[in-house]
Amino acid sequence: MSLIYAYYFMYAFVFSVAIPTSSVYVERVTGRANLSGPLIATFNFGGVVMQPAQAFLLRRLGIRWSYAIFCAFFVVGSVMYTLAHLHGSTALLFVGRAISGACSGTQLFFEAVHRTMHSPARRRDAVVLFVLAYSSGYAFALVCAALVDEQVTYAATVNVNALTVPGILSATLAALVGLVGAVFLRNPAAAPPPASGPKPSHEPAGSLGTALLGLAAVVVVMLGEGLRQVAIFNVSVMEWAWDTTSASLFAAIAMLIHAPTMVIDHLVPRRALPLLLLGLAPITLAFAPWGLALPGAAWLYVAATFLYGPLTRVAFALLSADVLAYSISSSHPKAFVQGLAGASALGVGLGASAATLWDLSRVPFAVAAGLYAVSAGLVWLFVTRR
């Protein structure tokens, strides 16, 4: 699984390295800065649309060669994203971003988990490690973005600057990860099914209804995450008047500051899931632009992220474990693997779009908080109360 986690480190890098400069980049190319959210979200929407194609490749080619092909999509899309600046092409910009994200989503990860892990505890551990890999890639990308000078160099006919370097770095990393995967990755052997007999007490009782509710809740959780990822740049740059470097480093620190809390993940019982979702509602509101003065506003963001990170991580792990538990006994297990991947990508895409289409508006955050509260009630009523 280590190479699978490396893939999601790269995936998070490609997704997030362009975020700090996305508003300037899209304004240079299209003339509209508020399209930065949809530009970021195009990555995720590309993944949603391509879930059936990803499933087809995984079924026909297996994990090893699908892994290499997925990385090739990241390379091609990143190159197109870079060339958009040279040609001033809106189509190259958005299509390149969509192709980069065509093989995004969590289907590769959940396919590996579904094939090799039947224990609920192991599935939950794997999801936590997945989130750690993603968070590390996200933070590393922001640090790299912060270290890029406004004008790095001029090479041949391509203007290489802070707007094009993210695409170059993404293509390079994706090519390296794809090459390593093609050489060293092997299709994982299927784990033996659990022994017949009564299920262990820690195995969640699954049904089609609860699995679908879990998928809907995953969309809500990842919508909030998409809002948070983009909002931190909106507020720090547009409201606090920070430069891109300061905003990138702040976002990287905010992403990593919750990492020490991973030690408590195993202490959170499944019945606490409604409380986790309910707790995310007011914390999401803290990320909205409230016009607070520094340094109090910055400390509010750090504190909110410190709380939001572990709550989101554990909620996502518990919801995913429930859906996977049902998928194992379902007559269409791959549909739920695709559903989890699609729900994750769709949620982040919706959140990223909403964060910028309404400039410095609190409305998307209020809507997200309401969805968290509704999800908490439904999960308590139909899942954990039983």
N, C-alpha and C positions, 0 to 999 in steps of 0.2 A: 504493500500500500504506500510505501514511501514515495514512489514515482507518481502515484496518483495525487498525493498531497503536493508534490512539486508542481504538477500541472495546475493545481488551484492557486498556488503561490503566483505562478506566471499569469494565470487568468485574472487574479485580483490586480496584479501589476498593470496589465494592459488596460484594464477597465479604469483604474484610478489615476494613472500617471498623466492622463490628459485632462483631468478635472481642473487643476489649478489654472490652466491657460485656456480652457474651453470657451469662456465668455469672450476673451479677446480674439481667439482664433475664429470663432463663428461670426463675430462682428466684422472682422477683416474680410471674410469671404462672402458673407450674406448681407452685412449691414444691420443685422438685428442681434443684439447681445442677449436678448431674452430667449433665444433659441438654443442657448447652451444646455439647458436641461433636456429638451428633446434630443439634442445631439448625443448627450451622455446616455440617454435612455434608449436611443436607437441600437446601441450595443445589446441591451437586454431584450428588446423586442425582436431583434434578429435571432436571438437564441430561442425565444418562444416559438417563432414561426418554424424554425428548423428542428424542433424536437422530434417529429416523425422521421426526418432524414437521419438524425443522430441515432435513433433507435434502429433504423434499417442497417446502418453501417456497423453498429455494435453486434447486431444479430448475424450479419453476413461475414464480417471480417474479424470479429472478436475485439477484445479490448486493446491488444497491442497495436494493430495497424490502424484502428479507429483513432487511437491516441495520436499517432503520427499525422494522420489526415486532419484531425482537429487542430493540431498545432500549425499545419500549413495554412488553414483558414486565418488564423491569427496573424501569420506573417503577411499574407496577401492583403488583408484588410488594413494592417498597420502601414504598409507601403503606400496604399491608396490614400490613406489619411494624411501621410506626409506630403504626397504629391499635390494634394488639394491646395496647399498654400502657394505652390509654384504656379499653378494654372488658374487660381482663383475660382475653382469649380465647386459649387454647392453640391453637385451630384457626387463628385469624388469624395467629398467630405463625409456626407451622410451614408453613401453606399459603402465606403471603406469602413466606417464605424459599424455598419450593420454586418458586413462580412467578418470583421474581427469578432463580433459577438455571435456569429452564426453557430459556433460550436461552444458557446458559453452555456451557463446553466449547470445544474448538478447531476445530470443524467449519468455521466461517466462514473462519478463517485458512487451514486446510489446503485448503479448496475454492479459495480465491484462489491459493494456491501451486500446487496441482495444475493449475489452468487456465493459469497464466502462466509457470511455471518448470519446465523440463525438466533443467536443469543441476544435478547433485548439489551443486556448490559454492554455487550461488545458493539452493538449497533450504535448505542448512545455514546460510547467512548469514541467511536470513529467519527461521529458527527462533531463532537467537541474538538477533536484534532483537526477536522476539516475547517472549522471556524477559525482555529488558531492559525492554520496555514494561510487562509484567506486574509485574516487580519494582518499577518506579518507581511504578506505581499503588498497589501494596500498601504501600510505604513512605509515600507521600503520604497514604493513608487513615489510617495509624497516627498520623502527625503531626497530622492534623485531629482524630482522636479524642482525642489528648492535649491539644489546645487547647480542647476543649469543657468548660465549667464543669459542675459537678454539677447546678446549676440555672440554666439560661440565661434563660428568661422564661416567662411564663404567657400564652397567647394563646387567646382564646375559650374553647372547652370542651376543648381539647387541651393536656395537660400537656407542655410542650416542655422536655425535660431531657436529660441525658447518655445516656439510654436511647433517646429518640426522635429525637434529632438525626441519628444515623447513617442512619436511614431517610429523613429529609428531605434530607440531603445527597446520598444515593444517587439518590433520585428526581430531584432537580434536575440532577445531572450526567448521568444517563442521558437525560433529556429533551433537554438541550443537545446531547449527542453524536448522538442520533437525529435531531434537527432538522438539524444540520450535514451528517450523512450523507445525509439525504433530498434536500438541496439540491445538494450538491457531489459526492457519490460517483457514479461511473459504473461500469457493469458492465465489468470488465477484458476486454480483447481476448485471446483465446487465443493463447499463444505458439506459433510454428511447431514442429512435432515435430522431434526430432533427425534429422539426416540418416541415411539408411540406411547400413548397413555395420557393422563391428565397433564395439562399445561402447568408450569411452575406458577406460583402465586404472583410473581412479579411480572408475568406476561400480561399485557393489557388486553382486556376483552375487546375484540374488534368487530365492527359491522360496516357495511357499505356506507351507512349514514354518518357514522363517526369518522370514517376515513375521508369522506368528502368534506365534512366540517373541518377536519384537520388541514386539508389542502386549502380551504378558504382562509383559515387562520394563518397559514404560512404566507399567503398573499398579503394579509394585513401586517404581519410582523416585518416582512421584507419591504413593504411600502414605507413603513416607518423608518427602516434602515436607509432606504433610498433618499428620503427626505433629509435625514440627518447628515448623510455623506455630502450632499450638495449644499445644504443650508449653512454649514459651517464656513464654507467659502463665500457664500452670498453675504452673510452677516459680517465676517471679518474684513472682507474687501470693500463692500458697498456701504456698510454702516460704520465700521470702525476705521475705515480708510487705511487698512494695512496693505503692504505690498504683497505680491504673490509668494515671495520667499517666506515671509513671516507667517502668512496664512497656511502654507503647505506644512511648515514645521509644526505649527500649532495643531493642525489636523492630524499629523502623524503621531504627536504625543498623545492627543486625545484618543486616538485609536488604540494605542498600546497601553495606556494607563490602566486599563481594566484587566490586562493579562494576568496579574497576580491573583485575581479572584477566581481563576479556573480551578484552584484547589478545592473550592466549595461546591463545584458542580455536582459531585456525586452525593452531596448531602441533601440535595433538593428532591423531595418526593414528587411523584407524578401528580398526586392530588393537589399540589401547590400550583399547578399550571394556570388555573383561573386567576389566582392572586398575581402571578407573574404578568399576565396579560393586562390585568387591571392596573398594576403598578406602572406599566409602560405608558399609560394614558397621560398622567400629569407630567411625566418626564419628557414625553414628546413635545408637550407645550413649552417646555423650557428652551427648546431649540428654536422656537419662533423668534422673529425680530421684535424685540420689545423696546428698542431705543434706549437701553440701559447704558450708563457711562462705564468706561473702563476704569479700574481693572475689575470691578464687580461683575461685569458682563462676561469677561473671560473666565473668571472663577466659576460662574454659574454654568458655563458650557463644560468646563472640566469636570465639575461635580456631576452634572447630568450625564455625561459620557461614562464616567466611572460607574454610575448606577445602571445606565442603559445597556452597556456592553454585556455584562453577565446576564441580565434579565433576558435580553434578546437571544443570547447564545443558548441559554438553557431552554427557553421556550421553543426555539427552533429545533433543538435536539429532541425534546420530548414529543413535539408534534410530528417530526419526521419518523421517530421510532414507532409511534402509533400507526402511522400510515404504512410503514414497511411491515409492521406486524400483521396488519390485515392483508397486505399484498401477498405475503408468503402463502396464505391459505386461500387466496382468491384464484378464480379460474383465469383471470387476466392480470397476472402480477406485473408485467411490463408496463401496462397502462398506468399503474400507480407510480412506478419509477419515473415515467415520462411526466406524470402529473406533478410530482414533487419538483422536478427540474423546471417545468414550465411555470409553476406557481411562484417559485423563488425569483426567476428572471422577470416575470410579469410584475411582481410586487416592487422590486427595485426600480424597474423602468417607470412605473406609474409614479412612484415617489420622486424620482429624479426630475421627471417632467413637471410635476405639480410644483416643485420647489422654485422653479424659475419662470414658469409661464405667468405667474402673478408675482411681480417684483416685490420682494420684501413684504409679502402678505402673510398674515397669521392664519388665513382661512384653511390652507391645506393641513396645517398642524392641528387645527381644531377638528377637522374632519377625521384625521388619523386617530386622534385621541378618542373620538366618539366610536370609531370602528374597533379600537382596542377594547373599550368598555363593553360593546355589544358582543364581541368575540368571547370575552371573559364570561359573560353571562351564559352564552350558548354552550361553551365548553363545560362549564360547571353543571348546567342543566342536563346535557345529553351525554357527557363523557365521564367526568370524574365523580359525579354524584352516585353513579351506578355501582 
